[in-house]
Amino acid sequence: MEVDGKFNIADIFPVLKPLDPQNIRSQAKAAYDWFDKVTDGYSIESRSLRGLDLFLAGTETSSNTTEWAMTELLLNPDMFSKCLTKPKPKLNSVNIVPKNTQIMVNAWAIARDPRYWENPTMFKPERFLENELHYKGQHFEFIPFGSGRRMCPGIPLAHRVVSLMVASFVYHFDWKLPHAREEMDMNDIFGLTLLRATPLVATPIPVITNA
């Protein structure tokens, strides 16, 4: 996942692909050779292998999303408390894109566009309860899983896993940070998935409920 997510200048300038200036092709080959060795000796049909690829990709993105969600909740105790008490665009034109055109959609920028989002960089999960936006690719100001025929096939897995993990962490534990909230490192690492530069560290304190 780390190699696949590296910025590749050859994606912007295809003429550089034969040169592989960042040595990404050889790094990717080494990574896939390792994966082949790990699965060597197992009788895996191509259909099962594709499922394994999806599972591996889905588990990392789900764990990263959960880590970011817990980070924001721990930095915003009022939102953490609300989780314990609360339940659960229009196209005006059509652009013709030539065949074989490589399109890169900046979903990060779209999700932070102040024309569509009030205070876009603020952690405000209740904003999704106040409108009819959905994450399944029909509202183009919010496309975490992409849209159309090539949208992420792991939506059901991500929806269930992330929801279950975050809910379990919130309902069954109080959390204590080893430092002040103001000292939390919110930097990230560029890649195929948005990793935290510094892993989240917090101490869980079991919540004792009366039976």
C-alpha positions as CSV (number, residue, x, y, z in Angstrom):
1,M,0.0,0.0,0.0
2,E,2.9,2.4,0.8
3,V,4.5,1.8,-2.6
4,D,1.2,2.0,-4.5
5,G,0.4,5.3,-2.8
6,K,3.6,7.2,-3.6
7,F,3.4,10.2,-5.8
8,N,4.7,9.2,-9.2
9,I,5.8,12.0,-11.6
10,A,5.4,9.6,-14.5
11,D,1.6,9.6,-13.9
12,I,1.7,13.3,-14.7
13,F,4.2,13.0,-17.6
14,P,3.7,9.6,-19.2
15,V,6.8,10.1,-21.4
16,L,8.8,9.4,-18.2
17,K,7.3,6.0,-17.6
18,P,10.1,4.0,-19.4
19,L,12.7,5.8,-17.3
20,D,11.0,5.2,-13.9
21,P,12.8,8.2,-12.4
22,Q,11.7,7.5,-8.8
23,N,12.4,3.8,-9.0
24,I,8.8,3.0,-8.1
25,R,8.4,0.2,-10.6
26,S,11.2,-1.8,-9.0
27,Q,9.9,-1.1,-5.5
28,A,6.5,-2.3,-6.5
29,K,8.0,-5.5,-8.1
30,A,9.8,-6.2,-4.8
31,A,6.6,-5.8,-2.8
32,Y,4.6,-8.0,-5.1
33,D,7.4,-10.6,-5.2
34,W,7.2,-10.7,-1.4
35,F,3.5,-11.2,-1.5
36,D,3.9,-14.0,-4.0
37,K,6.4,-15.7,-1.6
38,V,3.9,-15.3,1.3
39,T,1.1,-17.0,-0.7
40,D,3.4,-19.6,-2.3
41,G,2.2,-23.1,-1.6
42,Y,-1.4,-22.1,-1.3
43,S,-3.9,-23.0,-3.9
44,I,-5.6,-19.7,-4.5
45,E,-7.9,-19.2,-7.5
46,S,-7.7,-15.8,-9.2
47,R,-11.1,-15.0,-8.0
48,S,-10.1,-15.7,-4.4
49,L,-6.9,-13.7,-4.9
50,R,-8.8,-10.7,-6.0
51,G,-11.0,-11.0,-2.9
52,L,-7.8,-11.2,-0.8
53,D,-6.5,-8.0,-2.4
54,L,-9.8,-6.3,-1.6
55,F,-9.7,-7.5,2.0
56,L,-6.1,-6.3,2.5
57,A,-6.9,-2.9,1.1
58,G,-10.1,-2.6,3.0
59,T,-8.6,-3.5,6.4
60,E,-5.9,-0.8,6.2
61,T,-8.2,1.9,5.1
62,S,-10.7,1.0,7.8
63,S,-8.1,1.0,10.5
64,N,-6.7,4.3,9.3
65,T,-10.2,5.9,9.3
66,T,-10.9,4.5,12.8
67,E,-7.7,6.0,14.1
68,W,-8.4,9.4,12.6
69,A,-12.0,9.3,13.9
70,M,-10.8,8.4,17.5
71,T,-8.2,11.2,17.3
72,E,-10.8,13.8,16.5
73,L,-13.2,12.5,19.1
74,L,-10.5,12.6,21.8
75,L,-9.7,16.1,20.8
76,N,-13.3,17.1,21.0
77,P,-14.8,15.7,24.2
78,D,-18.2,17.4,23.5
79,M,-18.5,15.3,20.3
80,F,-17.4,12.2,22.2
81,S,-20.3,12.8,24.6
82,K,-22.8,13.4,21.8
83,C,-21.9,10.0,20.4
84,L,-23.1,8.4,23.6
85,T,-26.5,10.2,23.5
86,K,-27.4,10.6,19.7
87,P,-28.6,7.7,17.5
88,K,-27.4,7.1,14.7
89,P,-25.6,18.5,-5.8
90,K,-27.1,19.4,-8.9
91,L,-25.4,19.1,-12.3
92,N,-26.1,21.9,-14.7
93,S,-23.7,21.0,-17.5
94,V,-22.1,18.0,-19.2
95,N,-18.4,17.9,-20.1
96,I,-17.2,15.5,-22.8
97,V,-13.9,13.8,-21.9
98,P,-11.9,12.3,-24.7
99,K,-11.4,8.5,-24.7
100,N,-8.4,7.2,-22.8
101,T,-8.0,10.5,-20.8
102,Q,-6.5,9.9,-17.4
103,I,-8.5,11.9,-14.8
104,M,-7.3,12.6,-11.3
105,V,-10.1,13.7,-8.9
106,N,-8.9,15.7,-5.9
107,A,-11.5,14.4,-3.5
108,W,-9.5,15.9,-0.6
109,A,-10.0,19.5,-2.0
110,I,-13.6,18.8,-2.8
111,A,-14.4,17.8,0.7
112,R,-12.8,21.0,2.0
113,D,-14.4,23.4,-0.5
114,P,-16.0,26.3,1.5
115,R,-18.6,26.8,-1.2
116,Y,-20.2,23.5,-0.1
117,W,-19.1,23.1,3.5
118,E,-19.3,25.6,6.4
119,N,-16.0,25.6,8.3
120,P,-14.8,22.6,6.2
121,T,-11.7,21.9,8.4
122,M,-13.6,21.8,11.6
123,F,-14.5,18.4,13.1
124,K,-18.3,18.6,12.9
125,P,-19.8,15.2,12.4
126,E,-23.3,16.5,13.1
127,R,-23.2,18.3,9.7
128,F,-24.1,15.0,8.1
129,L,-27.2,14.7,10.2
130,E,-28.5,18.0,9.0
131,N,-28.6,17.3,5.3
132,E,-29.4,14.5,2.9
133,L,-25.8,13.9,1.6
134,H,-24.8,10.3,1.2
135,Y,-21.4,8.7,0.7
136,K,-22.5,6.3,-2.1
137,G,-21.3,8.6,-4.9
138,Q,-24.5,10.5,-5.8
139,H,-23.5,13.7,-4.2
140,F,-20.3,14.9,-5.8
141,E,-19.3,17.3,-3.0
142,F,-18.8,14.2,-0.8
143,I,-17.2,11.2,-2.5
144,P,-15.0,9.4,0.0
145,F,-15.5,6.1,-2.0
146,G,-15.5,7.7,-5.4
147,S,-18.4,7.5,-7.8
148,G,-19.6,5.6,-10.8
149,R,-18.6,2.1,-12.0
150,R,-15.1,2.5,-10.5
151,M,-16.1,3.5,-7.1
152,C,-14.7,1.5,-4.1
153,P,-16.1,-2.0,-3.9
154,G,-15.4,-2.2,-0.2
155,I,-18.1,0.2,0.9
156,P,-20.1,-2.4,2.8
157,L,-17.0,-3.7,4.6
158,A,-15.8,-0.1,5.5
159,H,-19.3,0.9,6.7
160,R,-19.7,-2.0,9.0
161,V,-16.1,-2.3,10.3
162,V,-15.5,1.4,11.0
163,S,-18.9,2.0,12.6
164,L,-18.5,-1.1,14.8
165,M,-15.0,-0.2,15.9
166,V,-15.6,3.4,16.7
167,A,-18.9,2.6,18.5
168,S,-17.2,-0.1,20.6
169,F,-14.4,2.3,21.5
170,V,-16.7,5.1,22.5
171,Y,-19.4,3.1,24.3
172,H,-17.2,0.7,26.3
173,F,-14.2,2.9,27.2
174,D,-13.2,6.3,28.5
175,W,-9.9,7.5,27.1
176,K,-6.9,9.2,28.5
177,L,-4.3,10.9,26.4
178,P,-0.6,10.9,27.6
179,H,-0.4,14.6,26.8
180,A,-2.5,17.8,26.6
181,R,-4.9,17.9,23.7
182,E,-3.1,20.9,22.3
183,E,0.1,18.8,21.9
184,M,-1.6,16.3,19.6
185,D,0.4,15.8,16.4
186,M,-2.2,16.1,13.5
187,N,0.3,15.8,10.7
188,D,-0.2,13.1,8.1
189,I,1.8,11.1,5.6
190,F,1.0,11.4,1.9
191,G,0.1,8.1,0.3
192,L,-2.6,5.9,-1.1
193,T,-4.2,6.1,2.4
194,L,-3.8,9.1,4.7
195,L,-1.8,7.8,7.6
196,R,-1.1,9.7,10.8
197,A,2.5,10.8,10.9
198,T,2.5,9.8,14.6
199,P,0.3,6.9,15.7
200,L,-2.5,7.7,18.1
201,V,-1.6,6.7,21.7
202,A,-4.3,6.7,24.3
203,T,-5.1,4.7,27.5
204,P,-8.5,2.9,27.5
205,I,-10.4,3.0,30.8
206,P,-13.3,0.4,30.9
207,V,-16.7,1.9,31.5
208,I,-18.4,-0.1,34.3
209,T,-22.2,-0.2,33.8
210,N,-24.7,-1.4,36.2
211,A,-26.4,-4.6,35.1
